[in-house]
């Protein structure tokens, strides 16, 4: 079993495991590898937020973008109003036409077939990027830029 097979057989690979599986032909250190990953994803996320474009990743890894979908279920429960008055009310994102936006790594279309099931890798956006996306949607109403599910 090769070093990369050990990483690809797991549901979640850390940066250390990805670096250990990397063949490293240029002799870069782990800290440089980590800086390259963070810089790449920061640029990709901020560009996806500002333009709303979907970026196709090389080697049939899929596409990365921001999707919008209708608010799930009743919406979020308003605990503040409930504590003050006892009335139950659900909020459905009226500032964004009742849509929610989230970062999405698209792998389910035939063009992006990686010969791997969809559950092998997942993308988890860092908290600061999630908050920046929420702020853009709420303040600038950028929900119309993102693609529909």
Secondary structure, DSSP 8 states (H G I E B T S, - for coil): --HHHHHHTSS---HHHHHHHS--TT---HHHHHHHHHHHHHHHHHHHHHH---EEETTTTEEEEEEEEE--TT-EE-HHHHHHH----EE--GGGTTEEEEEEEE--SGGG--SS-TTS------HHHHHHHHHHHHHH-GGGGSEE-
